[in-house]
Amino acid sequence: MKNRKGEKIGWIGGWLGSFSWVLLLAVIFIVQGRGTQGYYGFALFLIAAFLMMTLSPWRNPGTSYWQLLVPFYLLFIASVVWLIRSLGPQAMEWFRWWNILPLLPILIPLVILGKKKWEDG
């Protein structure tokens, strides 16, 4: 198998970027004195970093991409729930379920990559 350095950088950089908002908000919560919310956010980011390395496609070459992506999507949902709970009742005043619709494009990789595997090239 040829060296696929760009894909590896994309996987790591993409997931770090996707969960960087969690780390940033966790630090903000800690600085504001809301340590519990901050530590939960920090834990979510660490879980994402752990998943990023353990569920990387080059370490699981025979696994379909959709199976590698689903845990990240579940963690992303957990992160959104953490944020809403951390912001408190005032966050629910502006939140409407249709606000989630712009997030639907993040599901595109599940459709595009689907059953492809790392070993497929």
N, C-alpha and C positions, 0 to 999 in steps of 0.2 A: 504494500500500500504506500502510495506516495506521501510525502510530508504535506499535511494539510494544516499548516500553521495558521493561515487566515481564518479557517473555520473554527479552530480552537480559540483564537483571540475573539472572534465574534460571539462564541458561546459564553465565554467568561465575561467579556465586556458587556455583552447584552444583558445578562442576568444581574451583574453588579449594578449596571445603570438602571435596570428595572426596579431594583429594590433600594436604590440609593435614597429615595424619598423617605423610606422607613427609617434609615439610619439618621438622616438629617432631622426628622421630626423627633426621633428618640432623644437626640442630643438637645434639641430645643426644649423638650419636656423636662429633661434632667436639669438644664440651666434654669428653667422656670420654677424649679422646686417640686415638680410632679414626678418624683423618682420612680414610682411604681409603673406609671405609663411608659416612662422612658426606658426602664429596664425590660419591660415586655417588648417594646419596639426593637431594642437592641438584640434581644433573644430571637425575634423574628428574622432580623437581618443575619444573625449568625446561622440560623437554620437554613436560610436561603444560600449562604456561602457554602455550607456543608453539602447541601443538595447539589449545588452547582458543580462541586468536585466529584461527588460520589455518583451522580447520575449523568455525568458527561458521556456523550455518545462514543468517544474513543475508548472509554473504559467498559462500555456495554455495547460493543459493535453489533451484536445480534439482536438487540432490542429495538423495536419500532420507536420512531421519534415521538409518536403520540403518547406512548407509555412513559417516556422520559419527561414530557412536558406537563402532564396532568398534575403531578405533585407541585410543580411551580405555580400552576393556576390555582390550585387549592390554597397554597400559601399566600398567594396574592389576594384571594378572597378573605382569608383570615386577617391579612394586613389591613384591608379596607374596614373590616368589622372592628379591628383594634383601634383604628383611627376614629371611627364614628363614636365608639364607646369612650375613647380618651377625650374627645372634644366635649362630651357631655350632652345634656338634653338640648342645649341651644343648637347643636349640630343637626338635630332632627327637625328643627323648625324649617330649615331650607332644603332638607333632603327630600327628594321625590324619587320614586322608583324609575321614572323615565330618565333620570339623570345618568343612569347606568348605560343607556343605549349608545352613547359615544364610545364606550369601552368595548363594544362588540368586535371591532376590528382586531383586537388583540388575540382573538380566537382564530384568525386566519392561518397561523402556522400549523394548527391542528389539521386543517383541511388540506393545505398545500403539502406538508411533509407527511402527514398521515402514517402510512405503512412503510415508508422508506426507512432504511437502516443505515448506520454508518458504514457497514461493510459493503453496502451497495455502491459506494463511491459517490 
